Amino acid sequence: MAKELKGKEQEVLLRAYEEIEDEEDEHLYHTRGWCRELWLDSLGVKAVLPPPEERRDARSAIGAARAQEAHTKMS
């Protein structure tokens, strides 16, 4: 949407997007970890709670992948 705007409106929207983009990614990685572990727990499989993504404070796709890899070592 910001790409279609011009002037001050575009500037404000792009700044807001840049400010929260990393936070939204971080929330996604942490949520994936919680969903995976709670799902495993509901199936009666040993879960790691809190998930590795929380323990390692995953903030990137690489960090989340490494945390998920750690899951197999922790369970």
HUQUI-V401894 format. One record per helix or strand of 2 or more residues. SS is the DSSP state (H for helix, E for strand). FROM is the first residue (numbers start at 1). LEN is the number of residues. If there is no record, write none. Layout:
{{SS FROM LEN} {SS FROM LEN}}
This chain:
{{H 2 3} {H 7 36} {H 52 4} {H 61 14}}
